[in-house]
């Protein structure tokens, strides 16, 4: 069965974007784009680079992790505002929205159905992994369906902004197992976690 991976950049204090929700890696962004950070992305996750970055870096590698990318409307509209209707033409691109009635790009699939049901259906299909690019609202809706977390932790804090998961996410403590990690000289850290099996919480009540 295919796995859903939330692969996302986050600050040390757990934010994926500033309060305005704009792209933190954009021209007015705050994200530190260092040479070793870019090199790691190109070497390990080339399929997660948007089309403009792939063209600028002459990246043609197909990648080994994902062949499908999911994002919410607000995340997708960041690209639209920059004139990009499909940031990932090399992947199957699915956008969840209940308000957009027509896709701006024939290659981008609009889905108005329940994200959980859609992801469960996608997991049953053949292919590589499924990448959840964001944003926080969609990540919150798919909280229970995320099998792997890959956090690109930047060496910075911002104090306030958009969190990893929206505040609407259901309270459901989960344990994650550290499966891999890469520390870059620039200070960025790539952390890969897999969802651990549900634990028996009887000891909590017995200790009360």
N, C-alpha and C positions, 0 to 999 in steps of 0.2 A: 504494500500500500504506500502511496506517495505521502510525503510529510509536508506540513506547513511550517515554514520558518519565518519568524519575525526578525529580519535582518535590517538593522537601523542604527543610525548614529545617535549617540546620546552624550550629554554633558555629564560631568561628575555628579551633579545634583539632579540628574534624572530627567532632563528636558530634551526633546527632539527638535524644538523650534522655539523662537522667541514668542512673546505674547501676541504678536500680530500674525503668527502662523506662516510667515514668509520663509522661503528657502534659505536655511542658514549657510549654505555653500554658494549662494548667489553673489552677484557683484556687491551688494550691500550687506552680505551676510557676515556672521561673526566666527564661522567655523575655520580653524587653522588647517589650511591645505598645504601640507609639507611634502617634500619630494618622496620621502620613504613611505608616507601614507598613500600617495598615488601609486607608487611602485607596487605596494602590497595589493591594492585593489586590482591592478592590471594583471598581476601574477596569479592571484588566488580567486578573485571574483569578477572576472572581466564582463560577465553577462549582466552585472548590476550597474555598470556604468551607463548613463544615458547616452543617447545617440550622438549628441553634440560633443561629449567627452570622448567617445569612442573614435569619432572622426578626427578630433584634434590630436589624439594620441596614436592614431593609426592602429587602433585595436580591432582585430577581426576575429579573435578567438571566440569560439562558441560558448565555452565555459562548461563546467561539469556539475554545478550545483542545481541550477534552476532552468526550467523552460517556460514557466508561467509566472506572471507578476500580477499581484492584486493591489488595488489602491482605492481609497475613497474619493468622493467627488472633490472635496476641498484640496486634497493632495494633488489630484489630477489637474485642477484649475490653476495651480502654480505654473505648470508647464504651458497651459493654454495662454496665460497672461504673457508669457514670453514668446508666443507664436509657435509653440511646439505641440502638435496635436497627438503625437505618439512618441514619447521619449524612449520607448523600448520596442522598436519595430522588429528586433531580433528575437523577441519573446512573445508568447501569447499574452495579450494585455487585457485584463478584465478590470473594469471600473464599476464600483457600486454606487448607485445614485437612484433616489426616488423622485428627483426633480428634473433631471435631464431627460428629455424625451427622444433626442436624436444624437447619435455619436458624431463628434466633430471629425472623426477619422474612420474610414471603413474597416481598418484593422483593429480598432479598439472596440471591445465588446462591452456594452452597457448592461448591467444587471440590476433590476429593481427588487429581486426576490430576497428572501432571508439569507444573509451572508453565511450563517452556519450551515444551512441546508445545502447551499451552493458549494461550499468548501468540502463538505462530506462527499458530495457527488464528484468533485474534482479529484479527491483523494483516491477514488475507486478507478479512475482512468489511468491508462498507461502513460508513462513519461517520467521526466526528472522531477525534482522537488518544486514546490510552490512557494514563491517568495511574496511575503506580505511586506510591502514597502511603507505602508502607512495609509492614513495618519492615525492619530490617537483614537478617534471615534471608532474607526473600523477595527483597530487592534483591540479596543475594549469589547466590541461586539463578538470578536473571534477569540477572546481570551481563553476559553475552554478548549479551542481547537488547535492552539499553537503547540507544536511538538518540539520545536527547537528555537532557542533565542541566540542570535548572533549580534552582540552589542559592540559597536565601534565606539569605544569610550574615548572622548577627546579630553585633553588635559586642561579643562576650563570649567568654570561655573558661570551661570548667568543670573541666578537668584529667582527668576520667575519666567514662565513660558508654558509651552504645550508639553505635558508629561508623556511618558512612554505609553500609558493607557489613559483614556479619558476618565474623568471622575464618575462617569455613568457606569463604569465597569462593575460587575458584581463582586462583592467581597468574597474571595475564595482563595485562601492561602495555599500556595503550591510550593513544593520543593523542587529545585533544579540541580542537576548534576553537571559539574564542570567537565566538559569533554575535551576542550582544547583552548589554548590561549597563545597569543602572540603579542609581545611587547616591542614597540618600535622605539628607536632612539629619540624620536621627537616627543615621546611621552604618550602617544596614543596606544590604546590597548584593545585588541580584538579578543572578545570572550565568547566562547561557544558553550551553551548550556542545553542539555536535553531534559525534557520533563521526566521527573522521577515518578515511579508508581505511587498511587495514593497511599498515604500512611495510615495506620490504625491509630486513631486519636483517643482510644479508651483510657490511656494513661493520663490524659489531661483531666478527665472527670474524676478518676480515682485519686488524683493528687490534690484535688480541691477539698 
